[in-house]
Amino acid sequence: MAPYLQPRVEDDLRSLLDEHALLHQLVDGLGSPLNLVLPDRLVRNVAAFRAVHRKHHLGGGVWFAHKANRSHALVRALAATDAGIDVASLGELQHALAAGFAPERIMATGPKSPEFLWLAARTGAVVNADSTVELADLAGIVAAHGLPPVRVLARLSGFASTGTNVLTRTSRFGIAAGDLTGLWETLEKHAGQLDFLGVAYHLDTVGLPEKAIALEGCLHAMDEAHQRGLRPRAVDVGGGFGVNYLADARQWEAWTSELTGAVLGRRPPITWNEHGYGLRNEGGTVRGALSVYPAHRSVAGPDYLDRLLSTPSAVHRRPLGTLLLDSLYDLHTEPGRALLDQCGATALRVEEVRGDLVRLAGNGGDVALEQHGVLMDPILVPRTRTEQAVDPSGFFLLGNLCLEADLLTRRKVFLPQPPRPGDLLVFVNTAGYLMDFSAGDALMQPTARTVAVSRGGGGWRWRLDEQYWPVTGREGTA
Ligand SMILES: Cc1ncc(COP(=O)(O)O)c(C=O)c1O
């Protein structure tokens, strides 16, 4: 069996991919690469996160981490829901405001310039602060400009595990959870400028035990704040709920063991230049760690949040969600990738086929699988033919940059039939980080146009991303 990694493709995205003529027309007209986004699916994903809140009887908000995608259509569609948005730059804040988000549904996170802090404070967005210095700077801006108090969350990091021995990583963000005296003093000193909503974390990991420790640490910090006379009322557990990219767990297991076999020289290479994705052969033994995203995940997205809230506290032995509820705390989340599950795809035209080398009209920045460590097969959309599948062959997918390193994936990709020039390869589920986070104009190659597609009039309708607004009632709208 060829080492396929077939992508998980659900309902709407699946039926869109069956529209071969439409896909070819779009790429012919708008160029390759081409991003497709599905705003309606994003709206459904928000509802699935909300359902987890309801299940645990928790208030609070779902704040989409904007950084995961720049599309106007996605942000505008989101503005029409009850979701919030987490913006991590001045540009993202301006984009959210222009898309229709009222400031109370906007949260500013990440590194902040004075201009970003000022606009957040001026408009009344929530500021999720990384340090006490940032809180003091913000208070200074509020005082200097005579602004009303700004709602703030304090991001914490460096949580200590109680009992269980779970490794926690060092983070460049956040206030050390081990000593919060400086935080309480800053909040007390600037009580007239800062309305302290609560504490937050965001951990760049898929590990549930680490997140449970962080949530428990936040609950502890909330207790401490209340003992000091502060009145915080919310805990923000950040993002990182993840996506399951693959249809079949067995393919993932098989591929990782084939890779191990290839690294050990027990089978022919399945990667470019015998790349090991973090694994290496030391005298016949595999060393290192596989440094890729776990492409098949049995629990991801809203289910992962549910699992976190159902995890018992190491100290109190009761589910973390119940502890939040007992204290009447709101729960906030900042999902990026998970909210974009099944919300997009990227199509590239095949330019040339030379043996097992397939060159595409697009590059590794346009579909950033390698940068984000996501491994999955594209879907072949032939231009004309419908011949039967032949024995699957493996191909390396080369990009359009004049650069040795420009491969869309260093993994050999197996396709049910050989591609030909003019065919399309469509990478699915690229909306979260993979389609525009890393795209650039190196060598003056074109970056992808984006089209928003939605169902309508018995088929699919598309609009240029910038033309999409979530309104109905006139020709050409949803
Ligand atoms: C502060 C913050 N919140 C949320 C996210 C979104 O994470 P994810 O897309 O994994 O859900 C990120 C990602 O970097 C982040 O830095």
The ligand as a Tripos MOL2 file, in Angstrom:
@<TRIPOS>MOLECULE
LIG
   16    16     1     0     0
SMALL
NO_CHARGES

@<TRIPOS>ATOM
      1 C1         -2.3040   34.6300   21.9100 C.3       1 LIG1
      2 C2         -2.7730   33.6250   20.9190 C.ar      1 LIG1
      3 N1         -4.0640   33.2480   20.9530 N.ar      1 LIG1
      4 C3         -4.5550   32.3370   20.0660 C.ar      1 LIG1
      5 C4         -3.7400   31.7760   19.1040 C.ar      1 LIG1
      6 C5         -4.3620   30.7930   18.1430 C.3       1 LIG1
      7 O1         -3.8220   29.5300   18.2530 O.3       1 LIG1
      8 P1         -4.4460   28.3380   17.3760 P.3       1 LIG1
      9 O2         -4.5140   28.8010   15.9910 O.co2     1 LIG1
     10 O3         -3.4970   27.2120   17.5780 O.co2     1 LIG1
     11 O4         -5.7990   28.0520   17.9540 O.co2     1 LIG1
     12 C6         -2.3830   32.1320   19.0350 C.ar      1 LIG1
     13 C7         -1.5100   31.5390   18.0280 C.2       1 LIG1
     14 O5         -0.3520   31.7940   17.9010 O.2       1 LIG1
     15 C8         -1.8970   33.0870   19.9730 C.ar      1 LIG1
     16 O6         -0.6120   33.4820   19.9400 O.3       1 LIG1
@<TRIPOS>BOND
     1     1     2 1
     2     2     3 ar
     3     2    15 ar
     4     3     4 ar
     5     4     5 ar
     6     5     6 1
     7     5    12 ar
     8     6     7 1
     9     7     8 1
    10     8     9 2
    11     8    10 1
    12     8    11 1
    13    12    13 1
    14    12    15 ar
    15    13    14 2
    16    15    16 1
@<TRIPOS>SUBSTRUCTURE
     1 LIG1         1 GROUP 0 **** ****
